Amino acid sequence: MASTLESIQSAAAGRADRLIDKHGRAITDLRVSVTDRCNYKCVYCRTGNEGAVYADLPIADYLRMARVFVGLGIEKVRLTGGEPLLRRGLLELVRDLSRLRTLDGAPLDLALTTNGHLLEEMAEPLRDAGLSRITVSMDAVDAEKFARITRVPGSYERVLAGVRAAKRVGLAPVKVNCVLLRGFNEDQIVRFAQFSREEGVIVRFIEFMPLEEDRLWTPESVVSMKEIVTALGSYRPVVRMAPNAASETAVRYTFDDGVGEIGIIAPVTQAFCGACSRVRLTSDGKIRTCLFSQSDHDLYGVMQRGGSDDDMVEFIRRTIERKEARHHIGEPEFLKPSRSMVHIGG
Ligand code: SAM
C-alpha cells in the first residue's frame, strides 16, 4: 500500500509546484473534516436542534484529495470535524496519511482536533496508526460548567481521561483549546493556567469568532488577548516565549517559574491573515479558502465527474489563487460565512 501511495504521490510532485496564492502566501497546512456529525452540542457553537447537514464521503476519497494536496506542497494535515473520533475508518485514514511524504521527503505533521469524549479508548490506536499530535477542545475545567456547555452529562470526566490517555501514550505535546466568551467562561482563565501547570499540557485560549450556528457573536462577547494576559498576570507573572515558527497563530506565554504554557490565538483582535498558510476541506469534499468564505469550491465534484489527479491539481490551483486576503470580522461590511464552524471543520 505504502509504495503505491508514494509512487502516485511522487508522480504528482513531479507535475506540480507548491501552492502559492495571489497574495504570495505559501499554502502548507490542510484541515480535513472527516464528518459533519458531532456528539457534543456546545452552546456557543450549535443551536442544539440541528444535526449533521452535509454528507460524509468514503474514507478513500479524503485520502485521495489529501494526497493530491500533499503533492502540491502541503506539509501539515489536521483531521477535524464535526467530531472526527466518530468517524469509522479514521484509523485507516491516519495510517495511510502517515505514509505520505512531503515534497521534501519528510513525513507529514499529522494532527487531529477532537472534543476528547472518545479519546481515552482511541489515544493508543491513533498513536499506533501514526498520528503525531492531538488537540483537545475544553471550554471549562469545572465539571458542572463543562456539562452545561457541551450539553452532555459526565463529559468533563470523559474528556479529562482522554487528555491524560493522550499524554500517557506520548501524543505530546497535548494541546487543550478553550474558546472564551464574555460572561460565560472567562472566569476559567486562571483555572486553565493551573490546569496547564498541573497536567503538563499546553492550554490555548481562542477568541470567539462569528462562526456559530446561532447568532450570539457581538464584538463585546470577545475576550481579547489583552484581557487574557492581564488575567494570567493576576495569578502569576507571565513571560512571553519565542514563537516556534513565523506562521504560528498562537502568542505563547509561560510563568516566572517556567512551569506551564499558555498560547493565545487572537483572530479577532490581532488577526494573522497575512501569514495564513491554511486551506480547508469540508466533510462533503468542498475546499474553503478561508473560515469566512462566502462560497465553497467543489473538489469532490471534480472527482465525481471522473476527473484525474491532474484535473484536481488544476482545480486546486485555480481555487487557491482566489484565496481571500483577510477576514472582515467587526467591520460594517462583514457577512456571516456560508457555513458555521461545526460544518466547516475547525
Ligand atoms: N469536535 C472537534 C472539537 O471539539 O475539537 C472538532 C471540531 S470543533 C468545530 C473545532 C474547534 O472549533 C473547537 O475547539 C471549538 O471550540 C472551536 N469553535 C467552535 N465555534 C467557534 C467559534 N465561533 N469561534 C472560535 N472557535 C470555535
Residues whose N, C-alpha, C, O or C-beta is under 5 A from the ligand:
A	BS01	SAM	Y44 C45 T80 G81 G82 E83 T113 T114 N115 S137 N177 V179 E207 F208 M209 P210 L211 E212 M341 V342 G346
